[in-house]
Amino acid sequence: RGHVAYVREVLRLTDIDVDHVNRLGWTALLEAVILGDGGRAHLEVVEALLAAGATPGLPDGDGVTALAHAERRGFT
């Protein structure tokens, strides 16, 4: 949903594992790409996650990476 300020604060104030995988098999980066609309806010969330060390090559449960999802959606 592009909650940029919230994401930045969580990344800044906590030691959260940016590559944590949820029950859907998604990391925060995968979720931002898959559920994002490609707008400025979502781009800023993706940039913040990458700057915090998120790994773009981690696949989802189907073996598809965030980068591959972004390419398929025309976000690259």
PQR file with spaces between the fields and no chain letter, atoms N, CA, C, O and H, PARSE charges and radii, in Angstrom:
ATOM       1  N    ARG     1       0.805   -1.200    0.000 -0.4000 1.5000
ATOM       2  CA   ARG     1       0.000    0.000    0.000 -0.0000 2.0000
ATOM       3  C    ARG     1       0.846    1.261    0.000  0.5500 1.7000
ATOM       4  O    ARG     1       0.327    2.376   -0.049 -0.5500 1.4000
ATOM       5  N    GLY     2       2.132    1.070    0.055 -0.4000 1.5000
ATOM       6  CA   GLY     2       3.005    2.212   -0.079 -0.0000 2.0000
ATOM       7  C    GLY     2       3.127    3.078    1.159  0.5500 1.7000
ATOM       8  O    GLY     2       3.192    4.302    1.047 -0.5500 1.4000
ATOM       9  H    GLY     2       2.553    0.164    0.095  0.4000 1.0000
ATOM      10  N    HIS     3       3.159    2.476    2.330 -0.4000 1.5000
ATOM      11  CA   HIS     3       3.311    3.223    3.580 -0.0000 2.0000
ATOM      12  C    HIS     3       4.789    3.540    3.793  0.5500 1.7000
ATOM      13  O    HIS     3       5.452    2.939    4.639 -0.5500 1.4000
ATOM      14  H    HIS     3       3.106    1.482    2.421  0.4000 1.0000
ATOM      15  N    VAL     4       5.284    4.484    3.019 -0.4000 1.5000
ATOM      16  CA   VAL     4       6.715    4.768    2.960 -0.0000 2.0000
ATOM      17  C    VAL     4       7.284    5.179    4.316  0.5500 1.7000
ATOM      18  O    VAL     4       8.284    4.615    4.759 -0.5500 1.4000
ATOM      19  H    VAL     4       4.745    4.972    2.333  0.4000 1.0000
ATOM      20  N    ALA     5       6.674    6.133    4.966 -0.4000 1.5000
ATOM      21  CA   ALA     5       7.198    6.622    6.245 -0.0000 2.0000
ATOM      22  C    ALA     5       7.241    5.508    7.285  0.5500 1.7000
ATOM      23  O    ALA     5       8.209    5.392    8.037 -0.5500 1.4000
ATOM      24  H    ALA     5       5.862    6.592    4.605  0.4000 1.0000
ATOM      25  N    TYR     6       6.198    4.694    7.327 -0.4000 1.5000
ATOM      26  CA   TYR     6       6.149    3.587    8.286 -0.0000 2.0000
ATOM      27  C    TYR     6       7.259    2.586    8.007  0.5500 1.7000
ATOM      28  O    TYR     6       7.963    2.168    8.926 -0.5500 1.4000
ATOM      29  H    TYR     6       5.412    4.789    6.717  0.4000 1.0000
ATOM      30  N    VAL     7       7.419    2.204    6.764 -0.4000 1.5000
ATOM      31  CA   VAL     7       8.459    1.238    6.397 -0.0000 2.0000
ATOM      32  C    VAL     7       9.836    1.779    6.763  0.5500 1.7000
ATOM      33  O    VAL     7      10.656    1.057    7.331 -0.5500 1.4000
ATOM      34  H    VAL     7       6.847    2.544    6.017  0.4000 1.0000
ATOM      35  N    ARG     8      10.089    3.027    6.447 -0.4000 1.5000
ATOM      36  CA   ARG     8      11.393    3.626    6.776 -0.0000 2.0000
ATOM      37  C    ARG     8      11.649    3.626    8.282  0.5500 1.7000
ATOM      38  O    ARG     8      12.759    3.331    8.724 -0.5500 1.4000
ATOM      39  H    ARG     8       9.423    3.613    5.986  0.4000 1.0000
ATOM      40  N    GLU     9      10.629    3.954    9.065 -0.4000 1.5000
ATOM      41  CA   GLU     9      10.793    3.981   10.519 -0.0000 2.0000
ATOM      42  C    GLU     9      11.056    2.586   11.076  0.5500 1.7000
ATOM      43  O    GLU     9      11.928    2.415   11.928 -0.5500 1.4000
ATOM      44  H    GLU     9       9.727    4.193    8.706  0.4000 1.0000
ATOM      45  N    VAL    10      10.321    1.601   10.611 -0.4000 1.5000
ATOM      46  CA   VAL    10      10.542    0.230   11.080 -0.0000 2.0000
ATOM      47  C    VAL    10      11.959   -0.217   10.731  0.5500 1.7000
ATOM      48  O    VAL    10      12.641   -0.824   11.557 -0.5500 1.4000
ATOM      49  H    VAL    10       9.612    1.739    9.919  0.4000 1.0000
ATOM      50  N    LEU    11      12.397    0.079    9.526 -0.4000 1.5000
ATOM      51  CA   LEU    11      13.748   -0.304    9.117 -0.0000 2.0000
ATOM      52  C    LEU    11      14.809    0.434    9.931  0.5500 1.7000
ATOM      53  O    LEU    11      15.865   -0.123   10.228 -0.5500 1.4000
ATOM      54  H    LEU    11      11.842    0.573    8.856  0.4000 1.0000
ATOM      55  N    ARG    12      14.530    1.667   10.284 -0.4000 1.5000
ATOM      56  CA   ARG    12      15.506    2.480   11.015 -0.0000 2.0000
ATOM      57  C    ARG    12      15.560    2.130   12.502  0.5500 1.7000
ATOM      58  O    ARG    12      16.635    2.117   13.103 -0.5500 1.4000
ATOM      59  H    ARG    12      13.672    2.119   10.042  0.4000 1.0000
ATOM      60  N    LEU    13      14.408    1.848   13.086 -0.4000 1.5000
ATOM      61  CA   LEU    13      14.328    1.699   14.537 -0.0000 2.0000
ATOM      62  C    LEU    13      14.393    0.266   15.047  0.5500 1.7000
ATOM      63  O    LEU    13      14.520    0.055   16.253 -0.5500 1.4000
ATOM      64  H    LEU    13      13.535    1.857   12.598  0.4000 1.0000
ATOM      65  N    THR    14      14.312   -0.707   14.177 -0.4000 1.5000
ATOM      66  CA   THR    14      14.305   -2.102   14.625 -0.0000 2.0000
ATOM      67  C    THR    14      15.408   -2.888   13.930  0.5500 1.7000
ATOM      68  O    THR    14      16.055   -2.411   12.998 -0.5500 1.4000
ATOM      69  H    THR    14      14.209   -0.536   13.197  0.4000 1.0000
ATOM      70  N    ASP    15      15.594   -4.091   14.410 -0.4000 1.5000
ATOM      71  CA   ASP    15      16.545   -4.994   13.760 -0.0000 2.0000
ATOM      72  C    ASP    15      15.787   -6.082   12.992  0.5500 1.7000
ATOM      73  O    ASP    15      16.213   -7.235   12.929 -0.5500 1.4000
ATOM      74  H    ASP    15      15.068   -4.478   15.167  0.4000 1.0000
ATOM      75  N    ILE    16      14.669   -5.686   12.420 -0.4000 1.5000
ATOM      76  CA   ILE    16      13.808   -6.602   11.676 -0.0000 2.0000
ATOM      77  C    ILE    16      14.592   -7.320   10.575  0.5500 1.7000
ATOM      78  O    ILE    16      15.470   -6.737    9.939 -0.5500 1.4000
ATOM      79  H    ILE    16      14.323   -4.749   12.471  0.4000 1.0000
ATOM      80  N    ASP    17      14.261   -8.575   10.369 -0.4000 1.5000
ATOM      81  CA   ASP    17      14.867   -9.358    9.289 -0.0000 2.0000
ATOM      82  C    ASP    17      14.137   -9.000    7.994  0.5500 1.7000
ATOM      83  O    ASP    17      13.009   -9.445    7.777 -0.5500 1.4000
ATOM      84  H    ASP    17      13.548   -9.048   10.886  0.4000 1.0000
ATOM      85  N    VAL    18      14.768   -8.204    7.137 -0.4000 1.5000
ATOM      86  CA   VAL    18      14.096   -7.758    5.911 -0.0000 2.0000
ATOM      87  C    VAL    18      13.841   -8.903    4.941  0.5500 1.7000
ATOM      88  O    VAL    18      13.065   -8.752    3.998 -0.5500 1.4000
ATOM      89  H    VAL    18      15.684   -7.843    7.313  0.4000 1.0000
ATOM      90  N    ASP    19      14.482  -10.041    5.161 -0.4000 1.5000
ATOM      91  CA   ASP    19      14.265  -11.200    4.298 -0.0000 2.0000
ATOM      92  C    ASP    19      13.384  -12.265    4.949  0.5500 1.7000
ATOM      93  O    ASP    19      13.347  -13.409    4.495 -0.5500 1.4000
ATOM      94  H    ASP    19      15.112  -10.163    5.928  0.4000 1.0000
ATOM      95  N    HIS    20      12.676  -11.889    6.010 -0.4000 1.5000
ATOM      96  CA   HIS    20      11.739  -12.824    6.649 -0.0000 2.0000
ATOM      97  C    HIS    20      10.718  -13.288    5.614  0.5500 1.7000
ATOM      98  O    HIS    20      10.228  -12.490    4.815 -0.5500 1.4000
ATOM      99  H    HIS    20      12.706  -10.960    6.379  0.4000 1.0000
ATOM     100  N    VAL    21      10.402  -14.575    5.633 -0.4000 1.5000
ATOM     101  CA   VAL    21       9.430  -15.153    4.698 -0.0000 2.0000
ATOM     102  C    VAL    21       8.138  -15.447    5.461  0.5500 1.7000
ATOM     103  O    VAL    21       8.151  -16.144    6.475 -0.5500 1.4000
ATOM     104  H    VAL    21      10.800  -15.223    6.282  0.4000 1.0000
ATOM     105  N    ASN    22       7.018  -14.903    4.958 -0.4000 1.5000
ATOM     106  CA   ASN    22       5.732  -15.118    5.623 -0.0000 2.0000
ATOM     107  C    ASN    22       5.093  -16.436    5.176  0.5500 1.7000
ATOM     108  O    ASN    22       5.691  -17.192    4.410 -0.5500 1.4000
ATOM     109  H    ASN    22       7.008  -14.336    4.134  0.4000 1.0000
ATOM     110  N    ARG    23       3.889  -16.704    5.655 -0.4000 1.5000
ATOM     111  CA   ARG    23       3.210  -17.968    5.335 -0.0000 2.0000
ATOM     112  C    ARG    23       2.901  -18.133    3.853  0.5500 1.7000
ATOM     113  O    ARG    23       2.716  -19.254    3.380 -0.5500 1.4000
ATOM     114  H    ARG    23       3.404  -16.091    6.277  0.4000 1.0000
ATOM     115  N    LEU    24       2.843  -17.038    3.122 -0.4000 1.5000
ATOM     116  CA   LEU    24       2.606  -17.107    1.677 -0.0000 2.0000
ATOM     117  C    LEU    24       3.888  -17.396    0.900  0.5500 1.7000
ATOM     118  O    LEU    24       3.861  -17.604   -0.313 -0.5500 1.4000
ATOM     119  H    LEU    24       2.993  -16.127    3.506  0.4000 1.0000
ATOM     120  N    GLY    25       5.012  -17.405    1.619 -0.4000 1.5000
ATOM     121  CA   GLY    25       6.295  -17.613    0.963 -0.0000 2.0000
ATOM     122  C    GLY    25       6.871  -16.324    0.403  0.5500 1.7000
ATOM     123  O    GLY    25       7.724  -16.355   -0.484 -0.5500 1.4000
ATOM     124  H    GLY    25       5.034  -17.236    2.604  0.4000 1.0000
ATOM     125  N    TRP    26       6.407  -15.190    0.920 -0.4000 1.5000
ATOM     126  CA   TRP    26       6.842  -13.884    0.423 -0.0000 2.0000
ATOM     127  C    TRP    26       7.700  -13.168    1.453  0.5500 1.7000
ATOM     128  O    TRP    26       7.452  -13.251    2.656 -0.5500 1.4000
ATOM     129  H    TRP    26       5.714  -15.166    1.641  0.4000 1.0000
ATOM     130  N    THR    27       8.714  -12.464    0.962 -0.4000 1.5000
ATOM     131  CA   THR    27       9.451  -11.504    1.773 -0.0000 2.0000
ATOM     132  C    THR    27       8.739  -10.160    1.629  0.5500 1.7000
ATOM     133  O    THR    27       7.814  -10.028    0.827 -0.5500 1.4000
ATOM     134  H    THR    27       8.916  -12.397   -0.016  0.4000 1.0000
ATOM     135  N    ALA    28       9.167   -9.171    2.402 -0.4000 1.5000
ATOM     136  CA   ALA    28       8.584   -7.828    2.271 -0.0000 2.0000
ATOM     137  C    ALA    28       8.817   -7.278    0.868  0.5500 1.7000
ATOM     138  O    ALA    28       7.950   -6.606    0.309 -0.5500 1.4000
ATOM     139  H    ALA    28       9.918   -9.279    3.053  0.4000 1.0000
ATOM     140  N    LEU    29       9.986   -7.563    0.301 -0.4000 1.5000
ATOM     141  CA   LEU    29      10.287   -7.088   -1.048 -0.0000 2.0000
ATOM     142  C    LEU    29       9.362   -7.737   -2.071  0.5500 1.7000
ATOM     143  O    LEU    29       8.839   -7.057   -2.954 -0.5500 1.4000
ATOM     144  H    LEU    29      10.690   -8.109    0.755  0.4000 1.0000
ATOM     145  N    LEU    30       9.158   -9.036   -1.959 -0.4000 1.5000
ATOM     146  CA   LEU    30       8.223   -9.715   -2.863 -0.0000 2.0000
ATOM     147  C    LEU    30       6.826   -9.121   -2.729  0.5500 1.7000
ATOM     148  O    LEU    30       6.156   -8.867   -3.730 -0.5500 1.4000
ATOM     149  H    LEU    30       9.582   -9.588   -1.241  0.4000 1.0000
ATOM     150  N    GLU    31       6.394   -8.903   -1.505 -0.4000 1.5000
ATOM     151  CA   GLU    31       5.053   -8.347   -1.292 -0.0000 2.0000
ATOM     152  C    GLU    31       4.928   -6.950   -1.893  0.5500 1.7000
ATOM     153  O    GLU    31       3.912   -6.621   -2.505 -0.5500 1.4000
ATOM     154  H    GLU    31       6.938   -9.110   -0.692  0.4000 1.0000
ATOM     155  N    ALA    32       5.955   -6.135   -1.716 -0.4000 1.5000
ATOM     156  CA   ALA    32       5.922   -4.775   -2.275 -0.0000 2.0000
ATOM     157  C    ALA    32       5.824   -4.804   -3.797  0.5500 1.7000
ATOM     158  O    ALA    32       5.122   -3.986   -4.392 -0.5500 1.4000
ATOM     159  H    ALA    32       6.780   -6.402   -1.219  0.4000 1.0000
ATOM     160  N    VAL    33       6.524   -5.739   -4.423 -0.4000 1.5000
ATOM     161  CA   VAL    33       6.490   -5.832   -5.887 -0.0000 2.0000
ATOM     162  C    VAL    33       5.174   -6.445   -6.360  0.5500 1.7000
ATOM     163  O    VAL    33       4.541   -5.925   -7.279 -0.5500 1.4000
ATOM     164  H    VAL    33       7.094   -6.403   -3.940  0.4000 1.0000
ATOM     165  N    ILE    34       4.766   -7.537   -5.742 -0.4000 1.5000
ATOM     166  CA   ILE    34       3.569   -8.257   -6.185 -0.0000 2.0000
ATOM     167  C    ILE    34       2.297   -7.433   -5.959  0.5500 1.7000
ATOM     168  O    ILE    34       1.421   -7.396   -6.822 -0.5500 1.4000
ATOM     169  H    ILE    34       5.280   -7.960   -4.995  0.4000 1.0000
ATOM     170  N    LEU    35       2.199   -6.781   -4.811 -0.4000 1.5000
ATOM     171  CA   LEU    35       0.990   -6.025   -4.487 -0.0000 2.0000
ATOM     172  C    LEU    35       1.079   -4.553   -4.870  0.5500 1.7000
ATOM     173  O    LEU    35       0.085   -3.830   -4.801 -0.5500 1.4000
ATOM     174  H    LEU    35       2.911   -6.811   -4.110  0.4000 1.0000
ATOM     175  N    GLY    36       2.259   -4.109   -5.271 -0.4000 1.5000
ATOM     176  CA   GLY    36       2.454   -2.706   -5.623 -0.0000 2.0000
ATOM     177  C    GLY    36       1.817   -2.339   -6.949  0.5500 1.7000
ATOM     178  O    GLY    36       1.533   -3.191   -7.790 -0.5500 1.4000
ATOM     179  H    GLY    36       3.067   -4.696   -5.327  0.4000 1.0000
ATOM     180  N    ASP    37       1.602   -1.041   -7.107 -0.4000 1.5000
ATOM     181  CA   ASP    37       1.000   -0.548   -8.347 -0.0000 2.0000
ATOM     182  C    ASP    37       2.023    0.111   -9.265  0.5500 1.7000
ATOM     183  O    ASP    37       1.671    0.649  -10.315 -0.5500 1.4000
ATOM     184  H    ASP    37       1.833   -0.348   -6.424  0.4000 1.0000
ATOM     185  N    GLY    38       3.289    0.066   -8.862 -0.4000 1.5000
ATOM     186  CA   GLY    38       4.329    0.677   -9.684 -0.0000 2.0000
ATOM     187  C    GLY    38       4.457    2.170   -9.497  0.5500 1.7000
ATOM     188  O    GLY    38       5.261    2.820  -10.166 -0.5500 1.4000
ATOM     189  H    GLY    38       3.575   -0.371   -8.009  0.4000 1.0000
ATOM     190  N    GLY    39       3.665    2.719   -8.585 -0.4000 1.5000
ATOM     191  CA   GLY    39       3.708    4.161   -8.339 -0.0000 2.0000
ATOM     192  C    GLY    39       4.901    4.572   -7.499  0.5500 1.7000
ATOM     193  O    GLY    39       5.684    3.731   -7.055 -0.5500 1.4000
ATOM     194  H    GLY    39       3.013    2.191   -8.042  0.4000 1.0000
ATOM     195  N    ARG    40       5.032    5.862   -7.288 -0.4000 1.5000
ATOM     196  CA   ARG    40       6.177    6.421   -6.570 -0.0000 2.0000
ATOM     197  C    ARG    40       6.310    5.850   -5.158  0.5500 1.7000
ATOM     198  O    ARG    40       7.415    5.513   -4.733 -0.5500 1.4000
ATOM     199  H    ARG    40       4.397    6.544   -7.649  0.4000 1.0000
ATOM     200  N    ALA    41       5.202    5.737   -4.430 -0.4000 1.5000
ATOM     201  CA   ALA    41       5.267    5.235   -3.057 -0.0000 2.0000
ATOM     202  C    ALA    41       5.791    3.805   -3.019  0.5500 1.7000
ATOM     203  O    ALA    41       6.625    3.469   -2.178 -0.5500 1.4000
ATOM     204  H    ALA    41       4.304    6.011   -4.776  0.4000 1.0000
ATOM     205  N    HIS    42       5.309    2.973   -3.917 -0.4000 1.5000
ATOM     206  CA   HIS    42       5.780    1.591   -3.928 -0.0000 2.0000
ATOM     207  C    HIS    42       7.248    1.513   -4.334  0.5500 1.7000
ATOM     208  O    HIS    42       7.995    0.692   -3.801 -0.5500 1.4000
ATOM     209  H    HIS    42       4.631    3.246   -4.600  0.4000 1.0000
ATOM     210  N    LEU    43       7.656    2.343   -5.251 -0.4000 1.5000
ATOM     211  CA   LEU    43       9.066    2.388   -5.641 -0.0000 2.0000
ATOM     212  C    LEU    43       9.929    2.785   -4.443  0.5500 1.7000
ATOM     213  O    LEU    43      10.998    2.211   -4.235 -0.5500 1.4000
ATOM     214  H    LEU    43       7.049    3.010   -5.683  0.4000 1.0000
ATOM     215  N    GLU    44       9.479    3.751   -3.662 -0.4000 1.5000
ATOM     216  CA   GLU    44      10.232    4.178   -2.485 -0.0000 2.0000
ATOM     217  C    GLU    44      10.314    3.069   -1.438  0.5500 1.7000
ATOM     218  O    GLU    44      11.345    2.920   -0.781 -0.5500 1.4000
ATOM     219  H    GLU    44       8.610    4.217   -3.831  0.4000 1.0000
ATOM     220  N    VAL    45       9.253    2.297   -1.276 -0.4000 1.5000
ATOM     221  CA   VAL    45       9.283    1.167   -0.348 -0.0000 2.0000
ATOM     222  C    VAL    45      10.294    0.132   -0.833  0.5500 1.7000
ATOM     223  O    VAL    45      11.096   -0.367   -0.044 -0.5500 1.4000
ATOM     224  H    VAL    45       8.416    2.418   -1.809  0.4000 1.0000
ATOM     225  N    VAL    46      10.262   -0.191   -2.114 -0.4000 1.5000
ATOM     226  CA   VAL    46      11.214   -1.152   -2.679 -0.0000 2.0000
ATOM     227  C    VAL    46      12.641   -0.647   -2.480  0.5500 1.7000
ATOM     228  O    VAL    46      13.515   -1.409   -2.068 -0.5500 1.4000
ATOM     229  H    VAL    46       9.610    0.214   -2.755  0.4000 1.0000
ATOM     230  N    GLU    47      12.880    0.621   -2.768 -0.4000 1.5000
ATOM     231  CA   GLU    47      14.218    1.200   -2.596 -0.0000 2.0000
ATOM     232  C    GLU    47      14.666    1.129   -1.137  0.5500 1.7000
ATOM     233  O    GLU    47      15.824    0.813   -0.862 -0.5500 1.4000
ATOM     234  H    GLU    47      12.170    1.240   -3.103  0.4000 1.0000
ATOM     235  N    ALA    48      13.765    1.420   -0.203 -0.4000 1.5000
ATOM     236  CA   ALA    48      14.106    1.373    1.222 -0.0000 2.0000
ATOM     237  C    ALA    48      14.446   -0.052    1.652  0.5500 1.7000
ATOM     238  O    ALA    48      15.401   -0.265    2.399 -0.5500 1.4000
ATOM     239  H    ALA    48      12.824    1.677   -0.426  0.4000 1.0000
ATOM     240  N    LEU    49      13.670   -1.020    1.184 -0.4000 1.5000
ATOM     241  CA   LEU    49      13.942   -2.415    1.525 -0.0000 2.0000
ATOM     242  C    LEU    49      15.290   -2.864    0.966  0.5500 1.7000
ATOM     243  O    LEU    49      16.059   -3.536    1.653 -0.5500 1.4000
ATOM     244  H    LEU    49      12.894   -0.847    0.577  0.4000 1.0000
ATOM     245  N    LEU    50      15.571   -2.495   -0.273 -0.4000 1.5000
ATOM     246  CA   LEU    50      16.860   -2.853   -0.873 -0.0000 2.0000
ATOM     247  C    LEU    50      18.012   -2.187   -0.131  0.5500 1.7000
ATOM     248  O    LEU    50      19.040   -2.820    0.110 -0.5500 1.4000
ATOM     249  H    LEU    50      14.946   -1.950   -0.832  0.4000 1.0000
ATOM     250  N    ALA    51      17.852   -0.922    0.232 -0.4000 1.5000
ATOM     251  CA   ALA    51      18.895   -0.203    0.966 -0.0000 2.0000
ATOM     252  C    ALA    51      19.142   -0.831    2.341  0.5500 1.7000
ATOM     253  O    ALA    51      20.248   -0.757    2.875 -0.5500 1.4000
ATOM     254  H    ALA    51      17.017   -0.408    0.037  0.4000 1.0000
ATOM     255  N    ALA    52      18.099   -1.451    2.906 -0.4000 1.5000
ATOM     256  CA   ALA    52      18.216   -2.102    4.210 -0.0000 2.0000
ATOM     257  C    ALA    52      18.759   -3.520    4.099  0.5500 1.7000
ATOM     258  O    ALA    52      18.908   -4.209    5.108 -0.5500 1.4000
ATOM     259  H    ALA    52      17.200   -1.511    2.472  0.4000 1.0000
ATOM     260  N    GLY    53      19.056   -3.957    2.879 -0.4000 1.5000
ATOM     261  CA   GLY    53      19.667   -5.266    2.694 -0.0000 2.0000
ATOM     262  C    GLY    53      18.762   -6.370    2.201  0.5500 1.7000
ATOM     263  O    GLY    53      19.166   -7.532    2.199 -0.5500 1.4000
ATOM     264  H    GLY    53      18.936   -3.397    2.060  0.4000 1.0000
ATOM     265  N    ALA    54      17.547   -6.046    1.782 -0.4000 1.5000
ATOM     266  CA   ALA    54      16.655   -7.080    1.236 -0.0000 2.0000
ATOM     267  C    ALA    54      17.322   -7.740    0.034  0.5500 1.7000
ATOM     268  O    ALA    54      17.982   -7.078   -0.767 -0.5500 1.4000
ATOM     269  H    ALA    54      17.219   -5.101    1.784  0.4000 1.0000
ATOM     270  N    THR    55      17.142   -9.039   -0.079 -0.4000 1.5000
ATOM     271  CA   THR    55      17.774   -9.818   -1.141 -0.0000 2.0000
ATOM     272  C    THR    55      16.809   -9.994   -2.305  0.5500 1.7000
ATOM     273  O    THR    55      15.828  -10.726   -2.179 -0.5500 1.4000
ATOM     274  H    THR    55      16.606   -9.577    0.571  0.4000 1.0000
ATOM     275  N    PRO    56      17.066   -9.336   -3.444 -0.5600 1.5000
ATOM     276  CA   PRO    56      16.130   -9.407   -4.572  0.2800 2.0000
ATOM     277  C    PRO    56      16.065  -10.776   -5.244  0.5500 1.7000
ATOM     278  O    PRO    56      15.132  -11.055   -5.996 -0.5500 1.4000
ATOM     279  N    GLY    57      17.049  -11.625   -4.975 -0.4000 1.5000
ATOM     280  CA   GLY    57      17.074  -12.932   -5.620 -0.0000 2.0000
ATOM     281  C    GLY    57      16.367  -14.037   -4.861  0.5500 1.7000
ATOM     282  O    GLY    57      16.350  -15.182   -5.313 -0.5500 1.4000
ATOM     283  H    GLY    57      17.807  -11.398   -4.364  0.4000 1.0000
ATOM     284  N    LEU    58      15.777  -13.713   -3.702 -0.4000 1.5000
ATOM     285  CA   LEU    58      15.045  -14.744   -2.960 -0.0000 2.0000
ATOM     286  C    LEU    58      13.724  -15.027   -3.666  0.5500 1.7000
ATOM     287  O    LEU    58      12.974  -14.097   -3.964 -0.5500 1.4000
ATOM     288  H    LEU    58      15.791  -12.783   -3.335  0.4000 1.0000
ATOM     289  N    PRO    59      13.431  -16.291   -3.937 -0.5600 1.5000
ATOM     290  CA   PRO    59      12.196  -16.623   -4.652  0.2800 2.0000
ATOM     291  C    PRO    59      10.997  -16.759   -3.725  0.5500 1.7000
ATOM     292  O    PRO    59      11.132  -16.967   -2.520 -0.5500 1.4000
ATOM     293  N    ASP    60       9.813  -16.635   -4.331 -0.4000 1.5000
ATOM     294  CA   ASP    60       8.582  -16.914   -3.603 -0.0000 2.0000
ATOM     295  C    ASP    60       8.369  -18.424   -3.580  0.5500 1.7000
ATOM     296  O    ASP    60       9.248  -19.177   -4.000 -0.5500 1.4000
ATOM     297  H    ASP    60       9.703  -16.466   -5.311  0.4000 1.0000
ATOM     298  N    GLY    61       7.230  -18.870   -3.103 -0.4000 1.5000
ATOM     299  CA   GLY    61       6.943  -20.293   -3.018 -0.0000 2.0000
ATOM     300  C    GLY    61       6.905  -21.002   -4.358  0.5500 1.7000
ATOM     301  O    GLY    61       7.013  -22.226   -4.422 -0.5500 1.4000
ATOM     302  H    GLY    61       6.516  -18.259   -2.762  0.4000 1.0000
ATOM     303  N    ASP    62       6.752  -20.234   -5.432 -0.4000 1.5000
ATOM     304  CA   ASP    62       6.728  -20.803   -6.780 -0.0000 2.0000
ATOM     305  C    ASP    62       8.076  -20.685   -7.477  0.5500 1.7000
ATOM     306  O    ASP    62       8.207  -21.036   -8.650 -0.5500 1.4000
ATOM     307  H    ASP    62       6.665  -19.239   -5.381  0.4000 1.0000
ATOM     308  N    GLY    63       9.080  -20.188   -6.751 -0.4000 1.5000
ATOM     309  CA   GLY    63      10.414  -20.071   -7.320 -0.0000 2.0000
ATOM     310  C    GLY    63      10.661  -18.813   -8.132  0.5500 1.7000
ATOM     311  O    GLY    63      11.649  -18.734   -8.864 -0.5500 1.4000
ATOM     312  H    GLY    63       8.973  -19.902   -5.799  0.4000 1.0000
ATOM     313  N    VAL    64       9.775  -17.822   -8.015 -0.4000 1.5000
ATOM     314  CA   VAL    64       9.895  -16.586   -8.789 -0.0000 2.0000
ATOM     315  C    VAL    64      10.453  -15.488   -7.882  0.5500 1.7000
ATOM     316  O    VAL    64       9.933  -15.267   -6.789 -0.5500 1.4000
ATOM     317  H    VAL    64       8.973  -17.886   -7.421  0.4000 1.0000
ATOM     318  N    THR    65      11.497  -14.806   -8.323 -0.4000 1.5000
ATOM     319  CA   THR    65      12.125  -13.752   -7.526 -0.0000 2.0000
ATOM     320  C    THR    65      11.371  -12.431   -7.653  0.5500 1.7000
ATOM     321  O    THR    65      10.542  -12.251   -8.545 -0.5500 1.4000
ATOM     322  H    THR    65      11.920  -14.986   -9.211  0.4000 1.0000
ATOM     323  N    ALA    66      11.677  -11.518   -6.743 -0.4000 1.5000
ATOM     324  CA   ALA    66      11.080  -10.177   -6.804 -0.0000 2.0000
ATOM     325  C    ALA    66      11.458   -9.490   -8.109  0.5500 1.7000
ATOM     326  O    ALA    66      10.632   -8.809   -8.717 -0.5500 1.4000
ATOM     327  H    ALA    66      12.350  -11.664   -6.019  0.4000 1.0000
ATOM     328  N    LEU    67      12.695   -9.667   -8.537 -0.4000 1.5000
ATOM     329  CA   LEU    67      13.133   -9.065   -9.793 -0.0000 2.0000
ATOM     330  C    LEU    67      12.335   -9.620  -10.968  0.5500 1.7000
ATOM     331  O    LEU    67      11.921   -8.864  -11.847 -0.5500 1.4000
ATOM     332  H    LEU    67      13.366  -10.220   -8.043  0.4000 1.0000
ATOM     333  N    ALA    68      12.118  -10.928  -10.989 -0.4000 1.5000
ATOM     334  CA   ALA    68      11.338  -11.532  -12.075 -0.0000 2.0000
ATOM     335  C    ALA    68       9.896  -11.026  -12.058  0.5500 1.7000
ATOM     336  O    ALA    68       9.321  -10.742  -13.110 -0.5500 1.4000
ATOM     337  H    ALA    68      12.455  -11.542  -10.275  0.4000 1.0000
ATOM     338  N    HIS    69       9.313  -10.914  -10.863 -0.4000 1.5000
ATOM     339  CA   HIS    69       7.952  -10.367  -10.763 -0.0000 2.0000
ATOM     340  C    HIS    69       7.921   -8.934  -11.287  0.5500 1.7000
ATOM     341  O    HIS    69       7.010   -8.554  -12.022 -0.5500 1.4000
ATOM     342  H    HIS    69       9.780  -11.145  -10.009  0.4000 1.0000
ATOM     343  N    ALA    70       8.922   -8.140  -10.904 -0.4000 1.5000
ATOM     344  CA   ALA    70       8.986   -6.741  -11.353 -0.0000 2.0000
ATOM     345  C    ALA    70       9.106   -6.666  -12.871  0.5500 1.7000
ATOM     346  O    ALA    70       8.449   -5.841  -13.506 -0.5500 1.4000
ATOM     347  H    ALA    70       9.663   -8.448  -10.307  0.4000 1.0000
ATOM     348  N    GLU    71       9.932   -7.513  -13.448 -0.4000 1.5000
ATOM     349  CA   GLU    71      10.088   -7.527  -14.910 -0.0000 2.0000
ATOM     350  C    GLU    71       8.782   -7.905  -15.592  0.5500 1.7000
ATOM     351  O    GLU    71       8.390   -7.281  -16.577 -0.5500 1.4000
ATOM     352  H    GLU    71      10.466   -8.184  -12.933  0.4000 1.0000
ATOM     353  N    ARG    72       8.109   -8.923  -15.073 -0.4000 1.5000
ATOM     354  CA   ARG    72       6.836   -9.373  -15.650 -0.0000 2.0000
ATOM     355  C    ARG    72       5.770   -8.284  -15.594  0.5500 1.7000
ATOM     356  O    ARG    72       4.899   -8.202  -16.460 -0.5500 1.4000
ATOM     357  H    ARG    72       8.428   -9.430  -14.273  0.4000 1.0000
ATOM     358  N    ARG    73       5.854   -7.447  -14.555 -0.4000 1.5000
ATOM     359  CA   ARG    73       4.860   -6.387  -14.382 -0.0000 2.0000
ATOM     360  C    ARG    73       5.278   -5.083  -15.052  0.5500 1.7000
ATOM     361  O    ARG    73       4.558   -4.087  -14.980 -0.5500 1.4000
ATOM     362  H    ARG    73       6.561   -7.513  -13.852  0.4000 1.0000
ATOM     363  N    GLY    74       6.435   -5.089  -15.699 -0.4000 1.5000
ATOM     364  CA   GLY    74       6.900   -3.900  -16.402 -0.0000 2.0000
ATOM     365  C    GLY    74       7.461   -2.827  -15.494  0.5500 1.7000
ATOM     366  O    GLY    74       7.458   -1.649  -15.852 -0.5500 1.4000
ATOM     367  H    GLY    74       7.019   -5.899  -15.757  0.4000 1.0000
ATOM     368  N    PHE    75       7.947   -3.217  -14.313 -0.4000 1.5000
ATOM     369  CA   PHE    75       8.463   -2.262  -13.337 -0.0000 2.0000
ATOM     370  C    PHE    75       9.957   -2.011  -13.468  0.5500 1.7000
ATOM     371  O    PHE    75      10.509   -1.222  -12.700 -0.5500 1.4000
ATOM     372  H    PHE    75       7.949   -4.174  -14.021  0.4000 1.0000
ATOM     373  N    THR    76      10.626   -2.652  -14.411 -0.4000 1.5000
ATOM     374  CA   THR    76      12.086   -2.484  -14.504 -0.0000 2.0000
ATOM     375  C    THR    76      12.465   -1.572  -15.638  0.5500 1.7000
ATOM     376  O    THR    76      13.650   -1.322  -15.860 -0.5500 1.4000
ATOM     377  H    THR    76      10.178   -3.292  -15.035  0.4000 1.0000
